[in-house]
Amino acid sequence: MDPNPKSIAELAYQLWDARGRPQGTAEVDWREAERQLSGGSAATPRALDTKVEESVVETFPASDPPSSHMPDGPPSNAEAKWKAAGIERK
């Protein structure tokens, strides 16, 4: 018996969340959830998933710049923004 889409979606979300919520892996998580719920073999589908995951790992995190290891500070135009918002800061 095939699992229902709601069960697949719930498990796919849990799998995605457990992997740190990477972007662009919805199809991988959905197929893995289908496989787990149907009790199917992981041989062929999982081999394809691994290739996708490896390609993502090589570029992760593409959007995050390297850390400067310096403490965070307010933006250089913070005072102007507070003034524009009509809030007086001390």
VEXDREN-2710 file (C-alpha; in Angstrom, 1 decimal):
% VEXDREN-2710
k/r/px/py/pz
1/MET/0.0/0.0/0.0
2/ASP/1.3/3.4/-0.9
3/PRO/1.7/6.0/1.9
4/ASN/-0.6/9.0/1.7
5/PRO/0.8/12.4/0.6
6/LYS/0.2/13.9/4.1
7/SER/2.4/11.3/5.7
8/ILE/5.1/11.7/3.1
9/ALA/5.0/15.5/3.6
10/GLU/5.3/15.2/7.3
11/LEU/8.2/12.8/7.2
12/ALA/9.9/14.8/4.4
13/TYR/9.7/17.9/6.6
14/GLN/11.3/16.0/9.5
15/LEU/14.1/14.7/7.3
16/TRP/14.8/18.2/5.9
17/ASP/14.7/19.7/9.4
18/ALA/17.1/17.0/10.8
19/ARG/19.6/17.8/8.0
20/GLY/19.7/21.5/8.9
21/ARG/17.0/22.8/6.5
22/PRO/19.3/23.0/3.4
23/GLN/17.7/24.8/0.4
24/GLY/17.0/23.0/-2.8
25/THR/16.6/19.5/-1.3
26/ALA/12.8/19.1/-1.3
27/GLU/12.7/16.4/-3.9
28/VAL/15.5/14.4/-2.2
29/ASP/13.6/14.6/1.2
30/TRP/10.3/13.7/-0.5
31/ARG/11.7/10.6/-2.2
32/GLU/13.5/9.5/0.9
33/ALA/10.2/9.8/2.9
34/GLU/8.3/7.8/0.2
35/ARG/11.0/5.1/0.4
36/GLN/10.9/4.9/4.1
37/LEU/7.2/4.8/4.4
38/SER/6.7/2.3/1.6
39/GLY/9.5/0.0/3.0
40/GLY/11.3/0.0/-0.3
41/SER/14.9/-0.7/-1.0
42/ALA/17.4/2.2/-0.8
43/ALA/19.8/0.8/-3.4
44/THR/18.9/2.8/-6.5
45/PRO/17.1/5.9/-5.3
46/ARG/19.5/6.5/-2.4
47/ALA/22.5/6.4/-4.8
48/LEU/21.0/9.2/-6.8
49/ASP/20.2/11.2/-3.6
50/THR/23.8/10.9/-2.4
51/LYS/25.1/12.5/-5.6
52/VAL/22.7/15.4/-5.2
53/GLU/23.6/15.8/-1.5
54/GLU/27.4/15.7/-2.3
55/SER/26.9/18.5/-4.9
56/VAL/25.1/20.6/-2.4
57/VAL/27.7/20.1/0.3
58/GLU/30.5/21.3/-2.0
59/THR/28.8/24.7/-2.4
60/PHE/27.3/25.1/1.1
61/PRO/26.9/27.7/2.4
62/ALA/27.2/29.7/-0.8
63/SER/25.3/32.7/0.5
64/ASP/27.3/33.1/3.8
65/PRO/30.4/35.2/3.6
66/PRO/33.4/34.1/5.7
67/SER/33.3/35.2/9.3
68/SER/35.5/38.2/10.3
69/HIS/35.5/37.0/14.0
70/MET/34.9/40.6/15.0
71/PRO/32.0/41.6/17.3
72/ASP/28.8/42.8/15.7
73/GLY/28.1/46.5/15.8
74/PRO/25.3/48.7/14.7
75/PRO/25.1/49.7/11.1
76/SER/27.0/52.9/10.1
77/ASN/23.7/54.7/9.4
78/ALA/21.9/53.5/12.5
79/GLU/21.5/57.0/14.0
80/ALA/19.9/58.3/10.7
81/LYS/17.5/55.4/10.7
82/TRP/16.5/56.0/14.4
83/LYS/16.0/59.7/13.6
84/ALA/13.9/59.0/10.4
85/ALA/11.7/56.7/12.5
86/GLY/11.2/59.5/15.0
87/ILE/12.9/57.7/17.9
88/GLU/15.4/59.5/20.1
89/ARG/18.2/57.2/21.3
90/LYS/20.5/58.1/24.1
END
